[in-house]
């Protein structure tokens, strides 16, 4: 079981470095936001490994808080993206209607 824990910890460490690279070099802000969400998931997995190794439940409230932060962050980003698209669509529709009104006059 010790080997499995070391492999899991090494995998999480490698994943954290790759995600950190994406956070720094991400070409768009959305890439950086998704990388931050993945980093929260990696932290959740790391706290889970700690809880298994320690054999106690001290990490469970931390897991709960991190999962809440990850969920609310994902929902917030999704709503932000959806609202900006709908605002843009409404603005384009309004411009088209204004253009039709000027053509009719």
JOSULLIN-V466791 format. One record per helix or strand of 3 or more residues. SS is the DSSP state (helix for helix, strand for strand). FROM is the first residue (numbers start at 0). LEN is the number of residues. If there is no record, write none. Layout:
ss=SS from=FROM len=LEN
ss=SS from=FROM len=LEN
This chain:
ss=helix from=1 len=24
ss=helix from=28 len=26
ss=helix from=59 len=45
